[in-house]
Amino acid sequence: MKPIQQAGVWPQLIRIARWADAPAVLMGRAVSWLILPLIAIIIVDSVSRKFLRKLPFVIENNLHGYLNSPIFQDAEWHLHTIIFLGALGYAYSRNAHVRLDIFRPRLGAHGRMLVELAGGILLLAPFLVVFSYYSWDFFMSAWLSDENSGPANGIDNRWIIKFFVFLGPVLLFLSGLSLVLRLCVRLFGPDELAAAADVDKIADSSFSAFN
């Protein structure tokens, strides 16, 4: 990513957009590594519950409870939640989320960018502000009450997983802000900053982040 050398409002918007996008990118790359332990836990839990806990040795020594531990099951959905919420902003910044709009592909490049800009300002941002506001209360309630898994003996400190219910939408909001700023530069700014805005993938109806 080339640094912006020009002075003025439009280059400054690009700099702010890159700054806003950075936390989501860092978090997305970090949580992606959690897929490996998640796969390992699912395999161990599945094999233990379906096969190992039925072995005579395990039953005779009363070990089957350890092979059907709620900690494993809690860890599975905890990790899945962290990966999903932690990667929301990263997926949006890389245009890797699923699009189901049947009208957008029929528009030209300019029209697609306008739709994305309007959606970010009128739909995405207000929704995430409201969601983040209430999810903060959701997290604080778990924090102040020291919410735990109860008698099931799962993973305690439920405030950790509920913090990601707040953090994920915040990172998505920052990614949305970054995209809105870059779209403004691309649509209304000088032509020499078009490449620096880096929104050509938004204008391409056939773009896929996985190609």
C-alpha positions as CSV (number, residue, x, y, z in Angstrom):
1,M,0.0,0.0,0.0
2,K,1.6,3.2,-1.2
3,P,1.8,6.2,1.3
4,I,-0.2,9.3,0.3
5,Q,2.1,12.2,-0.3
6,Q,-0.4,14.9,-1.3
7,A,-1.8,17.5,1.1
8,G,-5.5,18.5,1.4
9,V,-8.8,17.1,2.4
10,W,-9.1,14.2,0.0
11,P,-5.7,12.6,0.8
12,Q,-6.4,13.1,4.5
13,L,-9.6,11.1,4.0
14,I,-7.6,8.3,2.5
15,R,-5.3,8.3,5.5
16,I,-8.2,8.3,8.0
17,A,-9.8,5.4,6.0
18,R,-6.6,3.3,6.3
19,W,-6.3,4.0,10.0
20,A,-10.0,3.1,10.6
21,D,-9.6,-0.2,8.6
22,A,-6.4,-1.3,10.4
23,P,-7.9,-2.7,13.7
24,A,-10.4,-4.9,11.7
25,V,-7.6,-6.3,9.5
26,L,-5.4,-7.1,12.4
27,M,-8.2,-8.8,14.4
28,G,-9.4,-10.7,11.3
29,R,-5.9,-12.1,10.7
30,A,-5.4,-12.9,14.3
31,V,-8.7,-14.8,14.9
32,S,-8.3,-16.7,11.6
33,W,-5.6,-18.8,13.4
34,L,-8.2,-20.0,15.9
35,I,-9.7,-22.2,13.1
36,L,-6.9,-24.7,13.8
37,P,-7.6,-25.3,17.5
38,L,-11.4,-25.2,16.7
39,I,-10.9,-28.1,14.2
40,A,-8.8,-30.0,16.7
41,I,-11.3,-29.6,19.5
42,I,-14.2,-30.7,17.2
43,I,-12.3,-33.8,16.1
44,V,-11.4,-34.8,19.7
45,D,-14.9,-34.1,21.0
46,S,-16.6,-36.0,18.2
47,V,-14.3,-39.0,18.4
48,S,-14.5,-39.1,22.2
49,R,-18.3,-38.9,22.4
50,K,-19.0,-41.3,19.5
51,F,-16.4,-44.0,20.1
52,L,-13.9,-43.7,23.0
53,R,-16.5,-43.2,25.8
54,K,-18.2,-46.5,24.8
55,L,-15.0,-48.6,25.3
56,P,-15.2,-51.1,28.2
57,F,-12.1,-49.7,29.8
58,V,-13.5,-46.2,29.9
59,I,-16.9,-47.4,31.3
60,E,-15.3,-49.6,33.9
61,N,-13.1,-46.8,35.2
62,N,-15.9,-44.2,35.1
63,L,-13.9,-42.1,32.5
64,H,-16.8,-41.5,30.1
65,G,-17.6,-38.2,31.8
66,Y,-14.2,-36.8,30.8
67,L,-14.8,-37.8,27.2
68,N,-18.1,-35.9,27.0
69,S,-16.9,-32.8,28.7
70,P,-19.1,-29.7,28.4
71,I,-15.8,-27.7,28.3
72,F,-15.1,-29.1,24.9
73,Q,-18.6,-28.2,23.7
74,D,-18.3,-24.7,25.2
75,A,-14.9,-24.2,23.6
76,E,-16.4,-25.1,20.2
77,W,-19.0,-22.4,20.2
78,H,-16.8,-19.9,22.0
79,L,-14.1,-20.2,19.3
80,H,-16.6,-20.2,16.5
81,T,-18.2,-17.0,17.9
82,I,-14.8,-15.3,18.3
83,I,-13.8,-16.2,14.8
84,F,-17.1,-15.1,13.3
85,L,-17.4,-11.8,15.1
86,G,-13.6,-11.0,15.0
87,A,-13.6,-11.5,11.2
88,L,-16.7,-9.5,10.4
89,G,-14.9,-6.2,9.8
90,Y,-12.0,-7.9,7.9
91,A,-14.4,-9.7,5.6
92,Y,-16.2,-6.4,4.8
93,S,-13.0,-4.5,4.2
94,R,-11.9,-7.2,1.7
95,N,-15.4,-7.4,0.1
96,A,-15.5,-11.1,1.0
97,H,-19.0,-11.1,2.5
98,V,-21.9,-12.7,0.6
99,R,-24.0,-10.4,-1.6
100,L,-27.6,-11.3,-2.4
101,D,-28.6,-8.1,-4.2
102,I,-30.2,-9.0,-7.6
103,F,-30.4,-5.3,-8.8
104,R,-26.8,-4.1,-8.1
105,P,-25.1,-6.3,-10.8
106,R,-27.3,-4.6,-13.4
107,L,-25.9,-1.2,-12.6
108,G,-22.7,0.3,-13.9
109,A,-19.5,0.8,-11.9
110,H,-20.6,4.3,-10.7
111,G,-24.0,3.1,-9.7
112,R,-22.6,0.2,-7.7
113,M,-20.4,2.5,-5.8
114,L,-23.3,4.9,-5.1
115,V,-25.4,2.0,-3.8
116,E,-22.6,0.9,-1.5
117,L,-22.1,4.4,-0.2
118,A,-25.8,4.9,0.4
119,G,-26.1,1.5,2.1
120,G,-23.1,2.2,4.4
121,I,-24.5,5.6,5.5
122,L,-28.2,4.9,5.7
123,L,-28.3,1.2,6.7
124,L,-25.0,-0.2,8.0
125,A,-23.9,2.6,10.2
126,P,-27.2,3.2,12.1
127,F,-27.7,-0.5,12.6
128,L,-24.2,-1.0,14.0
129,V,-24.5,2.1,16.3
130,V,-27.7,0.8,17.9
131,F,-26.4,-2.8,18.0
132,S,-23.1,-1.7,19.7
133,Y,-24.9,0.4,22.2
134,Y,-27.1,-2.5,23.4
135,S,-24.3,-5.1,23.1
136,W,-22.2,-3.0,25.5
137,D,-24.9,-3.4,28.1
138,F,-25.0,-7.1,27.3
139,F,-21.3,-7.4,28.0
140,M,-21.4,-5.2,31.1
141,S,-24.2,-7.3,32.6
142,A,-22.1,-10.4,32.2
143,W,-19.0,-8.6,33.6
144,L,-20.7,-7.2,36.7
145,S,-22.5,-10.4,37.6
146,D,-19.4,-12.5,36.9
147,E,-21.6,-14.7,34.7
148,N,-20.4,-18.4,34.5
149,S,-21.5,-21.6,33.0
150,G,-23.4,-22.8,36.1
151,P,-23.6,-26.4,37.2
152,A,-22.8,-27.8,33.8
153,N,-19.1,-27.2,34.5
154,G,-18.5,-25.5,31.1
155,I,-16.2,-22.5,30.5
156,D,-16.6,-19.7,33.1
157,N,-16.1,-16.0,32.6
158,R,-18.8,-15.6,30.0
159,W,-18.0,-11.9,29.8
160,I,-15.1,-12.8,27.5
161,I,-17.3,-14.2,24.8
162,K,-19.9,-11.5,25.2
163,F,-17.2,-8.8,24.8
164,F,-16.8,-10.0,21.2
165,V,-20.5,-9.5,20.7
166,F,-19.7,-5.8,21.2
167,L,-16.2,-5.8,19.6
168,G,-17.3,-7.4,16.3
169,P,-19.8,-4.8,15.3
170,V,-17.5,-2.0,16.4
171,L,-14.8,-3.3,14.1
172,L,-17.4,-3.8,11.3
173,F,-18.4,-0.1,11.9
174,L,-14.8,1.0,11.5
175,S,-14.5,-1.0,8.3
176,G,-17.7,0.5,7.0
177,L,-16.4,4.0,7.9
178,S,-13.2,3.3,6.0
179,L,-15.2,2.2,2.9
180,V,-17.5,5.2,3.0
181,L,-14.5,7.5,3.1
182,R,-12.8,5.8,0.3
183,L,-16.0,5.8,-1.8
184,C,-16.3,9.5,-1.2
185,V,-12.8,10.0,-2.5
186,R,-13.4,7.8,-5.5
187,L,-16.8,9.3,-6.4
188,F,-16.2,13.0,-5.6
189,G,-12.5,13.5,-5.3
190,P,-9.7,14.1,-7.8
191,D,-9.0,11.4,-10.4
192,E,-5.3,11.0,-9.3
193,L,-6.5,9.5,-6.0
194,A,-8.8,6.9,-7.7
195,A,-6.2,4.1,-7.4
196,A,-5.4,5.1,-3.7
197,A,-9.1,4.8,-2.8
198,D,-8.9,1.1,-3.7
199,V,-12.6,0.6,-4.3
200,D,-12.5,-1.0,-7.8
201,K,-13.5,-4.3,-6.3
202,I,-16.8,-2.7,-5.2
203,A,-17.5,-1.6,-8.7
204,D,-16.7,-5.0,-10.2
205,S,-19.9,-7.1,-10.2
206,S,-17.9,-10.3,-10.7
207,F,-15.3,-9.7,-8.0
208,S,-14.6,-12.4,-5.5
209,A,-12.1,-12.1,-2.7
210,F,-11.4,-15.8,-3.0
211,N,-10.2,-15.7,-6.6
